[in-house]
Amino acid sequence: MVRNLPESGKYSALILFSKAPGCANINPILTKPATAILAIFAALFGPIVGFLVGILGHALTDLFGGWGFWPSWILGSGIAGLIVGFFGKVTADRLEGGAFPGKDIALFIILGLAGNFIGYSVSAILDFFIYSEPLNKVIAQQLISSSTNTVMIAVIGTAILALIAKRNKQESNLSED
């Protein structure tokens, strides 16, 4: 676990710089490519790293983003990373061998949707009970963040994992002369 802490730091740095111009800002929900970065790190390094980078990345984004510190949503990002982190275990790490077939792409997107839906449902429930946020507001935040994050994961995350698989396949075809 300790050897994977640098991945958490890399993700945290990337998330701070991943506010894409033109992305929707629905206060306090920000649609950003960082959700795809979280999913990629989780898929590559597993559920523990996924959880840690979700927590650390979201906490740093909250601290430096200027919209306040929301522990409930930080936990939601950790849960999302944890769930997507099971990708490698379920696919028997085919990605490392250079394979990223359609069924693995579908699984990656489904885990992204499940992770976001479950993680941010926990966030919404906590906001409702702890912060007395209006129920309709937290439900809207949960649905919007889950769906937009899943789109980012499906588009950006899938493209990057396909490139990683292609690179891994090229490296596995090397032979000694």
C-alpha positions in Angstrom: 0.0 0.0 0.0 2.8 2.5 0.8 4.4 2.0 -2.6 1.1 3.1 -4.2 1.0 6.4 -2.3 2.9 8.3 -5.1 0.0 7.4 -7.4 -2.3 9.3 -5.0 0.0 12.3 -5.2 0.1 12.2 -9.0 -3.7 12.1 -9.1 -4.0 14.9 -6.7 -1.8 17.1 -8.8 -3.6 16.2 -12.0 -7.0 16.9 -10.5 -6.0 20.4 -9.6 -5.2 21.2 -13.2 -8.0 19.4 -14.8 -10.7 22.0 -14.8 -11.5 22.0 -18.5 -12.6 25.2 -20.1 -16.3 25.1 -21.0 -17.1 22.3 -18.5 -20.4 22.8 -16.6 -20.3 24.4 -13.2 -23.4 23.6 -11.2 -22.7 24.9 -7.8 -21.1 23.0 -6.0 -20.9 20.4 -8.7 -18.1 20.8 -11.2 -17.9 18.6 -14.3 -14.3 17.9 -14.8 -12.0 15.4 -16.5 -10.5 14.6 -13.0 -13.2 11.9 -12.5 -11.7 10.0 -15.5 -8.3 10.4 -14.0 -9.6 8.9 -10.7 -11.1 6.0 -12.6 -7.9 5.3 -14.6 -5.7 5.3 -11.5 -8.3 3.0 -9.7 -8.5 0.6 -12.6 -4.7 0.4 -12.9 -3.7 0.2 -9.3 -6.7 -1.4 -7.5 -9.3 -0.5 -4.9 -7.1 0.7 -2.1 -5.3 3.2 -4.3 -8.7 4.1 -5.9 -10.1 4.9 -2.5 -7.0 6.9 -1.4 -6.7 8.9 -4.6 -10.4 9.6 -4.5 -10.2 10.9 -0.9 -6.9 12.8 -1.4 -7.7 14.2 -4.8 -11.1 15.4 -3.8 -9.9 16.9 -0.5 -7.1 18.8 -2.3 -9.6 20.0 -4.9 -12.0 21.2 -2.1 -9.2 23.0 -0.3 -7.7 24.7 -3.3 -10.8 25.0 -5.4 -12.3 27.7 -3.3 -15.8 26.2 -2.7 -15.3 24.8 0.8 -14.4 21.5 2.4 -17.1 18.8 2.0 -16.1 15.6 3.8 -19.3 13.8 2.7 -18.4 14.3 -1.0 -14.7 13.5 -0.3 -15.9 10.2 1.0 -18.1 9.7 -2.0 -15.1 10.1 -4.3 -13.2 7.6 -2.2 -16.0 5.1 -2.6 -16.2 5.7 -6.3 -12.5 5.0 -6.6 -12.8 1.9 -4.4 -15.5 0.4 -6.6 -13.7 1.2 -10.0 -10.6 -0.3 -8.4 -12.0 -3.8 -8.7 -11.7 -3.6 -12.5 -8.2 -5.2 -12.6 -9.3 -8.0 -10.3 -12.5 -8.8 -12.2 -10.7 -8.7 -15.6 -7.7 -10.7 -14.4 -5.4 -7.8 -15.2 -5.9 -8.3 -19.0 -5.0 -4.6 -19.5 -1.5 -5.2 -18.3 -1.1 -7.8 -21.0 -2.3 -5.4 -23.7 -6.0 -6.5 -23.9 -8.9 -4.2 -23.6 -11.8 -6.0 -25.3 -15.4 -4.7 -25.5 -16.5 -6.6 -22.4 -13.8 -4.9 -20.4 -14.7 -1.5 -21.7 -18.3 -2.1 -20.8 -17.2 -3.3 -17.3 -15.1 -0.2 -16.8 -18.0 2.1 -17.6 -20.4 0.1 -15.5 -18.0 0.1 -12.5 -17.7 3.9 -13.1 -21.4 4.3 -13.0 -21.9 2.1 -10.0 -19.0 3.7 -8.1 -20.3 7.2 -8.8 -23.9 6.3 -8.1 -23.2 4.5 -4.8 -20.4 6.9 -3.7 -22.4 10.1 -4.3 -25.6 8.5 -2.9 -23.7 8.1 0.4 -22.6 11.8 0.0 -26.2 12.9 -0.6 -27.6 11.0 2.3 -24.9 12.4 4.6 -25.6 15.9 3.4 -29.3 15.4 4.1 -28.8 14.1 7.6 -25.7 15.9 8.8 -25.9 19.3 7.1 -29.8 19.4 6.8 -29.5 20.1 3.1 -32.8 19.9 1.2 -33.6 16.4 -0.1 -34.4 17.6 -3.6 -31.1 19.4 -3.8 -28.9 16.5 -2.7 -30.8 14.1 -5.0 -30.3 16.5 -7.9 -26.6 16.9 -7.0 -26.1 13.1 -6.8 -27.9 12.4 -10.1 -26.0 15.2 -12.0 -22.6 14.3 -10.6 -23.1 10.6 -11.1 -24.2 10.9 -14.7 -21.7 13.6 -15.8 -18.8 11.8 -14.1 -19.8 8.6 -15.9 -19.8 10.4 -19.2 -16.2 11.7 -18.5 -15.1 8.2 -17.5 -16.7 6.6 -20.6 -15.2 9.1 -23.0 -11.8 10.1 -21.5 -11.1 7.1 -19.3 -11.9 4.5 -21.9 -9.8 6.3 -24.5 -6.8 6.5 -22.2 -7.1 2.9 -21.1 -7.3 1.8 -24.7 -4.0 3.7 -25.3 -2.4 2.1 -22.3 -3.5 -1.4 -23.5 -2.0 -0.7 -26.9 1.2 0.4 -25.3 1.3 -2.7 -23.1 0.6 -4.9 -26.1 3.5 -3.4 -28.0 5.8 -3.9 -25.0 4.7 -7.6 -24.6 5.7 -8.3 -28.2 9.3 -7.5 -27.6 11.7 -10.4 -28.2 15.4 -10.9 -27.6 17.5 -11.3 -30.8 
